[in-house]
Amino acid sequence: MAEFETYDREQVYQDIYARFMRMEVPPCTQCDSRSTASVQVGIIGLTIRLAATCRKFKLLANGPKPGKWFCNSCQKFFNIPDETDQGATP
């Protein structure tokens, strides 16, 4: 019988948090602020915690997304034309 791999929830959170914090984010197209975040959809414990602690992670309960990016300064969603997808795998 195959063994299931175990994981440490705290380590998973720390790894994902670190990836988002390293992510290059575009400036806001409305106000030019550099305080922007990747927009993600789906409510689970891990995403709720990321949304509460990571300024580069904007969580929505369900889709569709009003934009790929969110500005923490002016509180607007926006897209960057012709950008490559950076989504949840920064």
N, C-alpha and C positions, 0 to 999 in steps of 0.2 A: 504494500500500500504506500502511496506517495505521501511524503510529509509536506505539510503546508508551511510556507515561509512565514515567520513571525516578523512583526515590525514594531518599532517603538513610535507611538503616535506623536510624541514630542519631537522626535528626530525628523519625522515626516514633515511636521509643521515647520520646523527650523529650516529644513532644506528648501521647501517651497517659498517660505518667507525670504530667504537669502536670494533665491532666483529672481523674485519680483523686485527686490531692492537693487539688484545689479542691472535690471532691465533699463535700457535706454528708452526714455519716453519723449515724445515730441512736445514742443511748446503748444500751448492752446492757440487755436486759430482765431479765437475771439479777442482774447486779452493779452496774448503772448507770454503768459505765465509758464514757468517750467514745472510748476507743481501740478502734474497731470497723472492720470492713472489708467491702467488697462481695465476695460469693462468686462466683467464676468457675470454669468448667470447661473443660479442654482443655490439653494439654501441647504447647507449641511453644516455640522458643527465646525469643521475645518474652515470652510469659506467664511462663516460668520466671524470666527476668530481672526482670520486674515484681514477681513474688512475693518475690523476694529483696531488692528495694530499696524497695518501696512498702508502707507500713503499712496502707493502705486497700484493698489488693488481696489476697484470700485465694484461692489456687489449689488446685483439686482435679483429680486425674487424669481422673476421669470422673464422670458423674452417676448418679442424680439428686442434686441439691443437698440436703443435710440442713437447710438454711435459706438465706435470701437474704443474711443478714448473719452475721458471725463476730466474736466478742469476743476481742481480743488479750490481754486481762487474765485472764479466767476460762476461755478456750479453749472456749467453747460457741457453737453455731450458734443463730440465732434468726430469727424473722420479726416484722414489725410489721403487725398487722391493718389492712387497708384502705389501705395505702400505695400510691402510684403507683410504677410501675416505674422505677428509676434504673439498674439493671444496668450494662452495659458502656458506656453512653453518658452519662457523668456531665455 
